[in-house]
């Protein structure tokens, strides 16, 4: 975990691609046991050997944390409850009936044990998406019910559980906002932080998981890790799984889990719920490794110097065999983050009791490394002791990245994006567009949607003719800064792609559209967005002003956006996603250009927010202007408001007969004596 001190970004004229910082601190949690598995609690500072990138470090702070106390040279000091709140997240993923029974028994036994001071548990499951089944709590009965739901093999109730938890979190925030002066401020601070962390952990974009179950697993775990980044203290994820198969194009997102966990003080303990493995379960990996070894041996024994096709493919076969061992990624996740793998056993209760011990008792080590340049390279850490026959669990290392951006973690793929935003002038080597769309206004804030659109037509798809497949990878990032220049929001998305080359022409006809939501108080902001094509090494960045006006009485209207696509009866709609219309999903378009070919439509989307205090119904007029002259105007018949009181609407007009030119589209909403409006611009191009 990094704790920035006097953090500063500096770009030198000699090397504009280098990010530097003044100082940082590395904090490591270390668990020490003897050969029989018994915890060691009498280590001294002079026994420690800590290295960072091969260089021995001077330990600045060293103490044993046990329960609610820190023990330093025999002196016991009570811990700050907020800074030493410990979180444990139980995650169950798509388990077979036998695996569910094994996981259920072990998890129930875990929460029946000593919870420890200030230790809170939550429960998630990964099925068709990431579901939260229990908010952070110390209530054993609530945890028991959540564990049984997660391991029941029926996901029809998961959506209702998510809704229940969201309602609980909303109620908690409302309670804390109205807390009186006599409230317990210490507990209030913990409750507020737990609600914030849980809300962030539940923010999962279902589009991350499209097409591959492994992609869902990786980005769900990454979301859970990132959601806990801002919480001080030790965090633990216990991941119940039957293994992971990592294809090459998901290697970096998989490594990002470990990097983010190490920076956020999150340890993962992986539990292989297949129990005692029989030989057939790893037969595919063993057979492929045998074929690779045999091919190499056969060629070494030849006298004619010829090399077989099998020998040429031997290294690929060996790599594939290791990938077919689905237990190895679980081991990497655990051991790289200071946890361990629990596997090859039909009784998980004993190892999980050991996990419980490590949650409640561990050493904290702090040191300050010498990092002159944040270049994204991996820095290996090592902790050893002079005493013999001890076993240590600690994190293996971290990426040399800026400590944080406004308190938000930096991921490896974000480094070129941050560099592009600090370049002068901003790079324009890649086509992409971005916008912030205003939605529901309230007295305190306005719901705002961030949209980034990147056409795949300008992205490099690297093709492998021998394997008839392709790979491509793009990443986008957005930062919102207030009038003081401080970062108030940061979002990013990494999208690795791979598949048969036959898919490339169709993919290039589409766009990568990334959406996020945020609540913004009235004021002036700067929106900074960037995109990178990793295969081509091209970047682009944009910077624009954003003004959020104060809420006025009367009717209101959202920003007016063009519609790229409408998916009717879309599954898995997020009730809070504003881009919805009559049970379907709206994909906005930022390009602003329509070709007037036969059948072309100019479709726009907006949401009307009537004032319930005004008796008259809202009225809407759409107005179209060409080069400043009104060429079309008409009233739009609005439907009744939905259950939440708002009126989403899609207005379509035929574009095939529209003369080429630059158009302004304006929506004017009137209710009683109040008025609201918005506009957008579109270019109608002649058919080629």
VEXDREN-81178 format. One line per 10 residues: number of its first residue (from 0); their letters; for each residue z negated, x negated, y negated of C-alpha. Coordinates in Angstrom, 3 decimals. Each point is the difference from the previous one (the first is absolute). Layout:
BEGIN
NUM> a> Z,X,Y; ...
***
This chain:
BEGIN
0> xxxxxxxxxx> 0.000,0.000,0.000; 0.839,-1.277,-3.488; -2.220,0.443,-3.012; 2.007,-0.916,-3.118; -1.780,-1.743,-2.834; 1.721,-0.405,-3.346; 3.280,1.093,1.575; 3.129,-0.727,-2.034; 3.732,0.059,0.665; 1.873,-2.947,-1.500
10> xxxxxxxxxx> 3.747,-0.571,0.124; 1.112,-3.498,-0.952; 3.289,-0.735,-1.693; 0.706,-2.747,2.546; -0.505,2.278,3.008; 0.313,3.708,-0.853; -0.368,1.007,3.673; -3.548,-1.336,0.381; -3.086,2.174,-0.333; -3.210,-1.840,-0.803
20> xxxxxxxxxx> -3.614,1.079,-0.329; -3.069,-1.724,-1.341; -2.518,0.527,2.804; -0.792,2.036,3.097; -2.633,0.279,2.675; 0.424,0.436,3.753; -2.701,1.920,1.855; -0.054,-0.115,3.809; -2.079,2.091,2.379; -0.898,-2.027,3.092
30> xxxxxxxxxx> -1.594,1.201,3.240; -1.564,-2.712,2.180; -1.076,0.374,3.647; -1.022,-2.291,2.815; 1.926,-0.270,3.273; -1.909,2.959,1.440; 0.975,2.232,-2.935; -3.394,-0.021,-1.699; 0.100,-0.037,-3.842; -1.063,-3.222,-1.757
40> xxxxxxxxxx> -2.047,0.576,-3.147; -1.411,-3.434,-0.841; 3.047,-1.915,-1.269; -0.486,-2.281,-2.980; 2.424,-0.983,-2.737; 0.193,-3.649,1.086; 1.334,1.095,3.423; 3.085,1.691,-1.490; 3.498,-1.488,-0.073; 2.425,2.129,-2.053
50> xxxxxxxxxx> 3.648,-0.936,-0.548; 2.701,1.690,-2.058; 3.591,-1.092,0.617; -1.356,-3.065,1.816; -2.279,-1.071,-2.853; -3.777,0.023,0.419; -1.691,2.357,-2.455; -3.300,-0.105,-1.831; -1.910,3.152,0.912; -1.303,1.598,-3.170
60> xxxxxxxxxx> -2.080,2.730,1.637; -1.265,0.595,3.528; -2.325,2.706,1.290; -0.742,2.229,2.978; 0.472,3.723,-0.648; -2.105,2.141,2.322; -0.582,3.690,-0.507; -0.811,0.569,-3.664; -1.071,-3.574,-0.748; 1.526,-3.389,-0.730
70> xxxxxxxxxx> -1.829,-2.951,1.566; 0.424,-3.359,-1.758; -2.199,-2.936,1.109; -2.544,2.428,1.389; -0.265,2.068,-3.183; 0.863,3.677,0.410; 1.653,1.847,-2.897; 0.854,3.737,-0.037; 3.741,0.565,-0.309; 1.706,2.009,-2.726
80> xxxxxxxxxx> 0.670,3.296,1.868; 3.448,0.487,-1.571; 1.192,-3.549,0.625; -1.298,0.054,3.567; 1.202,3.428,1.065; 1.669,-0.600,3.358; 2.883,2.155,1.171; 1.139,0.551,3.583; 3.279,1.828,0.654; 0.768,1.244,3.508
90> xxxxxxxxxx> 3.759,0.366,0.574; 1.440,1.631,3.127; 3.736,-0.250,0.674; 2.095,2.093,2.434; -2.065,-0.561,3.142; 0.687,1.130,3.557; -2.528,2.359,1.672; -1.766,-2.872,1.797; -0.025,-2.120,-3.159; -1.405,2.890,-2.034
100> xxxxxxxxxx> -2.906,0.408,2.404; -0.745,-3.720,-0.150; 0.186,-0.124,-3.801; -2.058,3.172,-0.428; -2.841,-1.275,2.149; -0.120,-3.355,-1.798; 0.227,1.433,-3.536; -2.696,2.594,0.645; -2.247,-2.707,1.367; 0.682,-2.107,-3.102
110> xxxxxxxxxx> -1.085,2.666,-2.508; -3.043,0.900,2.110; -1.334,-3.521,-0.553; -1.655,-1.515,-3.033; 2.191,0.797,-3.003; -1.632,-2.638,-2.143; -1.016,0.206,-3.620; 2.759,1.201,-2.338; 2.586,0.220,2.814; 2.444,2.934,-0.251
120> xxxxxxxxxx> 2.574,1.081,2.611; 3.344,1.815,-0.393; 2.440,1.220,2.658; 3.823,-0.063,-0.089; 2.736,0.613,2.531; 3.618,-1.157,0.037; 2.245,2.557,1.644; 3.077,1.460,-1.681; -1.529,-1.430,-3.191; -3.332,-1.370,-1.230
130> xxxxxxxxxx> -2.717,2.672,0.100; -3.542,-0.219,-1.362; -2.489,1.889,2.178; -3.303,-1.016,-1.602; -0.955,-1.300,-3.421; -2.430,-2.941,-0.214; -3.367,1.206,1.213; -3.189,-0.955,1.837; -0.213,3.444,1.646; 0.154,-0.678,3.759
140> xxxxxxxxxx> 0.798,3.620,0.877; 2.955,0.087,-2.413; 1.260,-3.283,1.442; -0.360,1.289,3.554; 2.143,3.046,-0.785; 2.643,-2.124,-1.724; 0.201,-2.453,2.912; 0.399,2.856,2.474; 2.786,1.528,-2.129; 1.759,-3.358,-0.226
150> xxxxxxxxxx> -0.093,-0.477,3.777; 0.706,3.596,1.059; 3.768,-0.519,0.198; 0.765,3.002,-2.212; 1.145,-0.622,-3.559; 0.540,3.577,-1.130; -3.271,-0.051,-1.970; 0.539,-3.337,-1.717; 1.658,1.513,-3.091; -2.913,2.390,-0.537
160> xxxxxxxxxx> -2.456,-2.892,0.358; 1.894,-1.973,-2.633; -0.161,2.996,-2.348; -3.730,0.380,0.641; -0.656,-3.652,-0.830; 2.085,0.177,-3.174; -2.013,3.054,-1.083; -3.251,-1.877,0.690; 1.191,-2.986,-2.042; 1.010,2.257,-2.910
170> xxxxxxxxxx> -3.434,1.637,0.113; -1.713,-3.406,0.049; 1.935,-1.178,-3.042; -0.797,3.237,-1.846; -3.693,-0.318,0.883; -0.152,-3.575,-1.224; 1.844,0.869,-3.197; -2.657,2.637,-0.760; -3.020,-2.033,1.173; -2.915,0.234,-2.386
180> xxxxxxxxxx> -2.077,-2.789,-1.451; -2.592,0.360,2.752; 2.481,-0.663,2.808; -0.563,-2.930,2.359; 2.387,-2.460,-1.670; -0.051,-2.475,2.897; 0.998,2.604,2.589; 2.359,1.595,-2.517; 1.841,-3.297,-0.394; 0.319,-0.371,3.782
190> xxxxxxxxxx> 1.246,3.584,0.429; 2.537,-0.457,-2.775; 1.310,-3.228,1.502; 0.186,1.462,3.520; 1.982,2.983,-1.308; 2.374,-2.332,-1.850; 0.546,-2.202,3.053; 0.536,2.926,2.364; 2.492,1.622,-2.367; 1.978,-3.236,-0.206
200> xxxxxxxxxx> -0.027,-0.456,3.776; 1.424,3.512,0.436; 2.939,-0.664,-2.325; 2.654,-0.574,2.635; 3.732,0.464,-0.615; 1.490,1.591,3.116; 3.385,-1.567,-0.796; -1.514,-3.385,0.960; 0.047,1.127,3.620; 3.544,1.290,0.269
210> xxxxxxxxxx> 1.773,-0.967,3.207; -2.505,-2.255,1.784; -3.478,0.549,1.408; -0.827,-3.674,-0.629; 0.882,0.412,-3.678; -2.473,2.897,-0.185; -2.715,-2.107,1.668; 0.518,-2.990,-2.305; 0.135,1.883,-3.287; -2.852,2.317,0.965
220> xxxxxxxxxx> -2.238,-3.007,0.718; 1.204,-1.740,-3.153; -0.845,3.130,-2.013; -3.492,0.140,1.475; -0.595,-3.668,-0.795; 1.350,0.232,-3.546; -2.030,3.136,-0.647; -3.235,-1.944,0.543; 0.974,-3.025,-2.097; -2.022,0.993,-3.077
230> xxxxxxxxxx> -3.222,0.636,1.942; -2.464,-2.914,-0.042; -1.739,-0.986,3.217; 1.091,-0.340,3.605; 2.604,2.475,1.326; 0.899,0.514,3.652; 2.875,1.833,1.696; -0.333,0.737,3.722; 3.535,0.690,1.242; 0.323,1.838,3.332
240> xxxxxxxxxx> 3.542,-0.536,1.306; 2.083,-0.542,3.114; 1.803,-2.975,-1.539; 2.619,-0.689,-2.669; 3.595,-1.117,0.362; 1.140,-1.807,-3.168; 3.782,-0.301,-0.537; 1.123,-3.013,-2.093; 0.832,2.048,-3.114; -3.629,1.188,-0.176
250> xxxxxxxxxx> -1.563,-3.454,0.345; -0.766,-0.367,-3.708; -1.536,3.472,-0.490; -2.106,-0.719,3.088; -1.165,-3.327,-1.480; -0.741,1.834,-3.258; -2.732,1.959,1.811; -1.815,-3.240,0.814; 0.575,-1.534,-3.433; -1.252,3.090,-1.835
260> xxxxxxxxxx> -2.983,0.330,2.345; -0.998,-3.614,-0.597; 0.244,0.412,-3.757; -1.945,3.274,0.097; -2.818,-1.104,2.336; 1.139,2.391,2.758; -0.474,-0.992,3.659; 1.994,1.713,2.740; -1.274,0.416,3.537; 2.799,1.042,2.363
270> xxxxxxxxxx> -0.811,2.009,3.125; 2.633,0.111,2.757; -0.824,3.343,1.605; 2.179,-0.586,3.078; -3.073,-1.364,1.763; 0.343,-2.569,2.765; 3.688,-0.895,0.089; 1.940,-0.057,3.234; 2.820,-2.492,0.476; 2.744,2.578,-0.548
280> xxxxxxxxxx> -1.113,0.701,-3.571; 1.075,-3.498,-1.122; 2.852,-0.382,2.492; 2.744,0.272,-2.642; -1.414,-2.901,-2.022; -0.622,-2.159,3.080; 3.500,0.581,1.394; 1.728,-0.812,-3.277; -2.020,-3.206,-0.411; 0.852,-0.991,3.584
290> xxxxxxxxxx> 3.730,0.475,-0.640; -0.159,-2.100,-3.171; -1.818,-2.838,1.788; 2.394,0.132,2.961; 3.077,-0.164,-2.266; -1.303,-3.126,-1.713; -0.942,-1.631,3.316; 3.435,0.712,1.530; 1.798,-1.691,-2.893; -2.224,-3.069,0.154
300> xxxxxxxxxx> 1.006,-0.470,3.651; 3.767,0.110,-0.640; 2.103,-3.156,0.253; 3.045,1.212,-1.960; -1.835,0.472,-3.302; 1.096,3.635,-0.295; -2.397,2.507,-1.573; -0.196,3.570,1.278; -0.064,3.112,-2.152; -3.463,0.725,1.415
310> xxxxxxxxxx> -1.264,-3.365,-1.249; 1.392,0.622,-3.466; -1.876,3.300,-0.016; -3.167,-1.516,1.502; -1.892,-0.264,-3.285; 0.890,3.580,-0.903; -1.111,1.123,3.468; -3.288,-1.860,-0.359; -0.648,1.592,-3.387; 0.860,3.425,1.376
320> xxxxxxxxxx> -2.382,-0.499,2.912; -2.865,-0.709,-2.378; 0.887,3.114,-1.989; -0.069,2.067,3.178; -3.670,-0.912,0.430; -1.307,2.805,-2.194; -3.554,-1.351,0.153; 0.816,-3.160,-1.977; 0.393,1.767,-3.388; -3.382,1.645,0.532
330> xxxxxxxxxx> -1.519,-3.426,0.625; 1.686,-1.429,-3.110; -1.241,2.869,-2.166; -3.560,-0.462,1.176; -0.377,-3.762,0.185; 1.845,-0.630,-3.281; -2.396,2.244,-1.917; -3.326,-1.116,1.476; -0.234,2.606,2.752; 0.836,-0.218,3.683
340> xxxxxxxxxx> 2.040,1.817,2.640; -1.731,2.262,2.522; 2.248,0.275,3.058; 0.243,-0.086,3.797; -3.125,2.057,0.512; -0.748,3.587,0.950; -3.377,-0.082,-1.744; 0.414,-0.491,-3.761; -3.576,0.792,-0.924; -1.397,-3.526,0.308
350> xxxxxxxxxx> 2.679,-1.687,-2.167; -0.296,2.750,-2.615; -3.752,-0.537,-0.176; 0.879,-3.596,-0.850; 2.268,1.301,-2.770; -2.945,2.001,-1.314; -2.129,-3.150,-0.068; 2.672,-1.828,-2.021; 0.187,2.830,-2.519; -3.697,-0.358,-0.711
360> xxxxxxxxxx> -0.547,-3.777,0.176; 2.348,-2.786,-1.140; 0.169,-3.087,-2.193; 1.664,-0.036,-3.426; 1.672,-3.226,-1.101; 1.509,-0.474,-3.458; 2.068,-2.887,-1.354; 2.570,-0.691,-2.703; 3.261,-1.552,1.256; 2.400,-2.014,-2.141
370> xxxxxxxxxx> 3.128,2.145,-0.302; 2.279,-1.295,-2.725; 2.983,2.232,0.765; 0.094,3.495,1.486; 3.191,-0.326,2.024; -0.755,2.549,2.730; -0.459,-2.674,2.679; -2.520,0.556,2.793; -3.233,-1.996,-0.313; -1.915,-0.466,3.244
380> xxxxxxxxxx> -3.781,0.180,-0.117; -2.364,-1.413,2.577; -3.767,0.262,0.409; -1.813,-2.194,2.495; -3.545,-1.170,0.565; -1.395,-3.330,1.104; -2.114,1.679,2.682; 1.616,0.133,3.454; 0.763,2.952,2.264; 0.279,2.625,-2.713
390> xxxxxxxxxx> 2.732,2.632,-0.399; 1.089,0.974,-3.523; 1.967,3.056,-1.180; 1.540,-0.373,-3.449; 3.250,0.585,-1.835; 2.858,-2.397,0.672; 1.427,-0.209,-3.487; 1.731,1.714,-2.900; 3.182,-0.141,-2.066; -0.050,-1.925,-3.283
400> xxxxxxxxxx> 0.505,3.019,-2.219; -1.491,0.933,-3.377; -3.540,1.316,0.633; 0.847,3.461,-1.287; 1.879,1.947,-2.631; -2.435,2.140,-1.934; -2.315,0.105,3.009; 2.831,0.870,2.383; 0.949,-2.189,2.923; 3.242,-1.987,0.049
410> xxxxxxxxxx> 2.062,0.019,3.189; 2.335,-2.842,1.058; 3.209,1.974,-0.568; -1.140,0.865,-3.546; 0.121,-3.615,-1.209; 3.759,-0.114,-0.895; -0.369,3.407,-1.663; -2.852,-1.222,-2.212; 1.970,-3.128,-0.855; 3.006,2.076,-1.054
420> xxxxxxxxxx> -2.160,2.069,-2.369; -1.202,-3.195,-1.684; 3.505,-1.460,-0.395; 1.660,-0.219,-3.395; 2.415,1.694,-0.199; -0.634,2.543,2.744; 2.364,-0.548,2.960; 2.777,2.561,0.581; 1.548,-1.281,3.232; -0.683,3.182,1.974
430> xxxxxxxxxx> 0.764,3.618,-0.852; -2.999,2.318,-0.041; -1.442,2.735,-2.219; -3.501,1.242,-0.769; -1.632,2.846,-1.898; -3.349,1.683,-0.579; 0.194,3.814,0.177; -2.699,2.146,-1.619; -1.384,2.879,2.038; -3.081,2.183,-0.143
440> xxxxxxxxxx> -2.020,-0.560,-3.188; -3.752,0.565,-0.118; -2.587,-0.367,-2.711; -0.916,-3.500,1.228; 3.245,-1.431,1.413; 3.611,0.634,0.912; 1.338,-0.254,3.543; 2.811,-2.546,-0.145; 2.482,-0.938,2.715; 1.472,-3.476,0.228
450> xxxxxxxxxx> 3.524,-0.134,1.468; 1.949,-3.142,0.913; 3.581,0.287,1.262; 1.885,-2.930,1.539; 3.596,0.508,1.269; 0.598,-1.639,3.388; 3.594,-0.670,-1.048; -1.169,-3.111,-1.860; -2.329,-1.273,2.737; 0.977,-2.845,2.345
460> xxxxxxxxxx> 0.105,0.946,3.693; 0.005,-3.165,2.117; 1.909,0.630,3.218; -0.332,-1.789,3.339; 3.390,0.293,1.686; -1.275,-1.196,3.379; -2.722,2.626,0.155; 1.958,2.658,-1.964; -2.982,0.744,-2.206; -1.024,-0.438,-3.628
470> xxxxxxxxxx> -3.077,-0.698,-2.088; -0.800,0.726,-3.627; -3.133,0.132,-2.091; -0.838,1.296,-3.450; -3.291,0.289,-1.881; -0.921,1.828,-3.197; -3.054,-0.198,-2.261; -1.283,1.951,-2.981; -2.830,-0.797,-2.409; -1.269,2.290,-2.706
480> xxxxxxxxxx> -1.784,-1.635,-2.930; -2.005,1.681,-2.730; 0.286,-0.687,-3.728; -2.244,-3.085,0.428; 2.329,-1.468,2.617; -2.468,0.547,2.856; 1.311,1.122,3.390; -1.177,3.523,0.784; 2.233,0.659,3.033; 1.983,-2.161,2.403
490> xxxxxxxxxx> 2.263,1.268,2.771; 2.392,-1.761,2.337; 2.061,0.603,3.109; 1.594,-2.429,2.451; 2.903,1.344,2.086; 1.328,-2.196,2.850; 3.066,1.441,1.744; 1.720,-0.867,3.278; 2.360,1.693,2.430; 3.539,0.172,1.385
500> xxxxxxxxxx> 2.750,-1.228,-2.349; 1.802,3.312,0.451; -2.664,1.612,-2.200; 0.619,-2.255,-3.029; 2.891,1.940,-1.665; -1.989,3.237,0.078; -3.208,-1.641,-1.264; 1.869,-1.606,-2.915; 1.008,3.443,-1.188; -3.669,0.923,-0.520
510> xxxxxxxxxx> -2.899,-0.949,-2.234; -3.543,-1.204,0.510; -2.191,2.423,-1.990; -3.679,-0.857,-0.437; -2.458,2.492,-1.536; -3.637,-0.285,-1.037; -2.394,2.194,-1.957; -2.678,-0.774,-2.558; -2.251,1.769,-2.506; 0.345,-1.394,-3.502
520> xxxxxxxxxx> -2.197,0.717,-2.985; 1.793,0.560,-3.329; 1.194,-3.211,-1.610; 2.726,-2.642,-0.117; 0.924,-1.999,3.096; 2.512,-2.590,1.129; 1.732,0.506,3.333; 1.147,-3.224,1.687; 2.124,0.238,3.147; 1.732,-2.606,2.140
530> xxxxxxxxxx> 2.148,-0.169,3.136; 1.029,-2.825,2.337; 2.689,-0.348,2.666; -1.570,-2.586,2.312; 3.172,-0.769,1.990; 2.076,-0.659,-3.139; -2.849,-1.556,-2.012; 0.772,2.339,-2.915; -2.571,1.600,-2.308; -0.005,2.401,-2.913
540> xxxxxxxxxx> -2.687,1.260,-2.358; -0.368,2.707,-2.631; -2.520,0.791,-2.708; -0.286,3.327,-1.853; -2.430,1.900,-2.224; -1.808,3.118,1.193; -1.883,2.425,-2.241; -2.338,2.593,1.499; -0.681,2.671,-2.651; -3.267,1.883,-0.282
550> xxxxxxxxxx> -0.089,3.414,1.675; 0.864,2.865,-2.330; -0.885,3.663,0.404; 2.745,2.262,1.287; 2.821,-0.353,2.484; 1.026,-3.425,1.293; 2.979,-1.413,1.891; 0.447,-3.094,2.123; 2.564,-2.700,-0.524; 3.551,1.124,0.781
560> xxxxxxxxxx> 1.584,-2.003,2.843; 3.344,-0.018,1.753; -0.003,0.901,3.708; 1.584,-2.354,2.521; -0.933,1.948,3.110; -1.913,3.095,1.086; -1.505,0.169,3.512; -0.861,3.591,0.870; -3.033,0.729,2.208; -1.023,-3.663,-0.142
570> xxxxxxxxxx> -2.753,-0.915,2.475; -3.192,-1.772,-1.039; 0.119,0.929,-3.687; -2.890,-1.341,-2.045; -1.396,2.946,-2.014; -0.558,-2.361,-2.927; 3.601,-1.279,-0.067; 1.552,1.625,-3.102; 3.591,-0.419,1.247; 0.004,3.243,2.023
580> xxxxxxxxxx> 1.879,3.271,-0.231; -0.358,3.046,2.282; -1.347,-2.015,2.944; 2.584,-2.755,-0.355; -0.086,-3.601,-1.217; 1.803,-1.113,-3.174; 1.463,-3.510,-0.151; 0.512,-0.838,-3.681; 3.021,-1.934,-1.268; -0.265,-2.573,-2.785
590> xxxxxxxxxx> 3.619,-1.178,-0.093; 1.025,2.646,-2.558; 3.639,0.095,1.122; 1.901,2.811,1.761; 3.660,-0.121,1.017; 1.746,3.324,-0.625; 1.592,0.248,3.439; 0.415,3.311,1.781; -3.346,1.516,0.951; -2.063,-2.293,-2.254
600> xxxxxxxxxx> -3.212,1.532,-1.383; -2.118,-0.919,-3.001; -3.501,0.845,1.238; -3.169,-0.475,-2.005; -3.658,0.477,0.930; -2.969,0.924,-2.155; -3.395,1.697,0.287; -1.344,2.596,-2.455; -3.778,0.236,-0.539; -0.781,3.413,-1.501
610> xxxxxxxxxx> -3.080,0.507,-2.146; -2.129,2.620,1.847; -1.533,1.024,-3.310; 3.330,1.286,-1.331; 1.081,3.474,1.160; 3.759,-0.540,-0.400; 1.968,-1.569,2.831; 1.666,-3.350,-0.689; 3.711,0.010,-0.830; 2.366,-2.929,0.637
620> xxxxxxxxxx> 3.310,-0.903,-1.642; 2.265,-2.792,1.298; 2.254,-1.703,-2.518; 2.908,-2.421,0.650; 1.494,-2.180,-2.756; 3.058,-2.280,0.166; 0.068,-2.832,-2.520; -2.516,1.860,-2.178; 1.742,3.402,0.124; -1.459,2.948,1.960
630> xxxxxxxxxx> 2.483,1.027,2.718; -2.238,2.262,2.083; -3.185,1.982,-0.435; -1.711,2.659,2.088; -3.315,1.558,0.985; -1.442,-0.834,3.412; -1.802,2.773,1.955; -3.251,-1.532,1.201; -1.810,1.100,3.179; -3.716,0.850,-0.025
640> xxxxxxxxxx> -2.465,-2.919,-0.063; -1.079,-1.402,3.366; -3.573,0.029,1.331; -0.935,-2.927,-2.253; 1.362,1.730,-3.111; 3.090,-2.176,-0.578; 3.722,0.796,0.248; 2.245,-2.705,1.519; 3.703,0.626,-0.533; 3.389,-1.513,0.847
650> xxxxxxxxxx> 2.916,0.855,-2.292; 3.490,-0.731,1.331; 3.330,0.230,-1.779; 3.495,-0.877,1.335; 1.070,-3.438,-1.233; 3.540,-0.087,1.392; 1.437,1.716,-3.105; -2.072,-1.860,-2.593; 1.996,-2.256,-2.345; -0.923,-3.681,0.269
660> xxxxxxxxxx> -2.500,-1.213,-2.572; -3.647,-0.522,-0.849; -2.151,3.137,0.286; -3.488,0.880,-1.113; -1.786,2.591,2.145; -2.922,1.742,-1.683; -2.601,2.424,1.381; -1.819,2.193,-2.545; -3.041,2.018,1.105; -1.631,2.704,-2.129
670> xxxxxxxxxx> -3.136,2.031,0.700; -1.401,2.145,-2.764; -0.023,-2.125,-3.154; -0.100,-3.293,1.917; 2.973,-2.227,0.813; 0.647,-3.000,2.262; 3.165,-1.907,0.827; 1.451,-3.077,1.675; 3.439,-1.552,0.396; 1.975,-2.404,2.099
680> xxxxxxxx> 3.417,-1.639,-0.256; 2.879,-0.108,2.451; 3.489,-1.473,-0.019; 2.780,2.030,1.608; 2.715,-2.366,1.232; 3.572,0.931,0.865; 0.942,-0.007,3.659; 1.678,-3.292,0.987
***
